[in-house]
Amino acid sequence: CCEKRLMGFKLTAFHKTQSKARPYIHNDNEQSPLDSYSIIPSPRITFPVGSVRIDGKTVLALCEVAIYGENACPKGQFGLACEGLCNCANGGDCFVHSGGCPSGCAPGYTGEDCSTLTGKCKIGWFGTNCQYQCHCAGSVECDKVDGSCSSGCHSDWFGPACQYDRMGFSADKLEWLTDSNDESCNAGTSKTVAVTLDTAIPLTWIRVVVRDGGNIALIASD
């Protein structure tokens, strides 16, 4: 009998300090009574909640009411310390407490919190959590584990997994610095080679080929 008394209830969450702010409202639409109700706001509540009110159509019969919450996380993150990353379809928001996705999981992920890999990354991606992008020549798919390309790297990309971009630059003696031939070397006596990148970005990889490793005591970057 008692469970039916709660059917059709209305829950209202009010702003902590702004009495005229629009509250969050949830109306129960269950077709049959439940032993317990879990209400997860979607979209999530972004204002600090000061009070919650529950209204019933007849007489309320409650055993316990528990309210959980934490500070809002930046978009794409969840958890008490915002340590989790959302894996939602179309870059959608996930539930801040669980990581679950109202829009469903992104391709390559499954599970209640969309954190379990299905074993297959979507086309053009590889690696742990499918976080790295492929750069293979001829639009060929890369290895889903290490990113290697059977067709070689796409133009302007290089490295074991074609993960490094050939950034444009200007430099001294351009013909021997950029000819991609490890056998052609600088025949001059200069102790300094200046290379200027066209775009200032963080460097992840520098490749230097020398004829005699003993001739270079130090390679420095400013």
Secondary structure, 3 states (H helix, E strand, C coil): CHHHHHCCCEEEEEECCCCCCCCEEEECCCCCCCCCCCCCCCCCCCCCEEEEEEECCCCCCCCCCCCCCCCCCCCCEECCCCCEECCEHHHCCCCCCCCCCCCCECCCEECCCCCEECCCCCCCEECHHHCEECCEHHHCCCCCCCCCCCCCECCCEECCCCCEECCCEEECCHHHHCCCCCCCCCCCCCCCCCEEECCCCCCCCCCCCCCCHHHCCCCCCC
